Amino acid sequence: MFARMRVSQVILKTCIEERFVYRGDFAFATLVRFLPIVTQIFLWGAIYGVGTPHERDTMNGYRYPDMVAYYLLAMVGRAFSSMPGLASGIARDVRDGTIKKYLTQPVDMLGYLFWHRVAHKLVYYAIATGPFALIFWLCREYFPGWPDAWTIAAFVVSLLLGFLMGFLLESLIGLISFWFLEVSSLLFIYMMINYFLSGHMIPLDWLGEFGAWVQYLPFKYLAYLPAAIMLGKYTHVELARELSIELSWVLLLLAANRVAFNRGVRRYSAFGG
């Protein structure tokens, strides 16, 4: 166990150092990602007709300030749960034979990729915390105020579980490449479904009856749940239930990843260089 912890520590340290090698490029790419946030705020302002007599209109229970607050909080959730390049990277390693290094060395592939993503998020937030804080400060009038300590704790837990959920969902899609070498089409479909059903595009409250069964899918934990928690849409009892369901999804996806990896390795033919 101590040896495994030591390996994980070395992987995390190495991956963080790797990110800082090209820190200028990484920082620039991180800051550029904030431009869509600004444009989205103006877009919702145009939809709600801000600056006109209709600016106090409510759409599906959301006023314009509520929508801005929801969108910013959903972006925080997405920053934790998004895993760009994870599934395609696994598929590429399977396709070109690079995955053999995980089969011939005492390094677990999923464990390595997990710590690699942890390193990425640590460096990302070291750079992005400032811009996020500035945007939230400029938009502070759109938020109803600080919730109680239990709600804030539930919000933090939902972000951490959302990170695990996003990682396990994308890695599972990547592991499908053991059976289908090209998963780009499947990944494209997943990204479209994820963008809509996670609450990133619009709050899931807006889906009406269609949103009733969406609540049972894992996607809402990637963006909607953290935002809804901070906006006070759940009671304390409901929060405990939602986090328990999210944890159950994480354990189920973890088991699915392990099964897919073990069975995939058995049929793997080690193509590539």
Summary of the structure (lengths in Angstrom):
residues: 273
radius of gyration: 20.2
end to end distance: 32.7
largest distance: 67.6
contacts: 793
relative contact order: 0.14
helix: 76%
strand: 1%
